[in-house]
Amino acid sequence: MKKSDYITREGWLELDREFKTLWKEERPRVTQAVSEAAALGDRSENAEYIYGKKRLREIDRRLRFLGKRLDALTIVDPSPQQEGRVFFGAWVELEDEAGQRVRYRLVGPDEFNLSEGKLSVDSPLARALLKKQVDDEVEVSTPSGLQFWYINEIRYSPFEARGRTPKQ
């Protein structure tokens, strides 16, 4: 399945910051280090030169990816019409059958991070949550069987720090 081309404004700014840091700081620093290592002579046994060239390739590969990806992404800002239902960018508090509560934010695949409570909108749980409301029950098929979640709260602004995010 093709991943979504949606991203939150915060996620886009983070990727853009990474691109600029790589381009303006990291790449020039590594290029300088490679140049200095090359001036030392025999490049075939010069670990600093070999590592530096490898790092430059990694940076250039990431820059190409980020450049293309940033151009393809669509920033999605929440709208007032979404209030009360789960859509992209929503913060959602869920409760399982055992009463355990977790909080997620539905984000694009480029920014998901479960340890931070960021759930990819392409995941089965997020797909099941879309367009649901508070007090709705969501059924998600997992490899270990069906899981049921109850929607306790939906917000389009962050939860306070009191909430738990899932553990890895």
Secondary structure, DSSP 4 states (H G I P E B T S, - for coil): -PPP-EE-HHHHHHHHHHHHHIIIIIHHHHHHHHHHHHTTS-STT-HHHHHHHHHHHHHHHHHHHHHHHHHH-EE----GGGTTB--TT-EEEEEETTS-EEEEEEE-TTT-BGGGTEEETTSHHHHHHTT-BTT-EEEEEETTEEEEEEEEEEESSPPPTTS-----
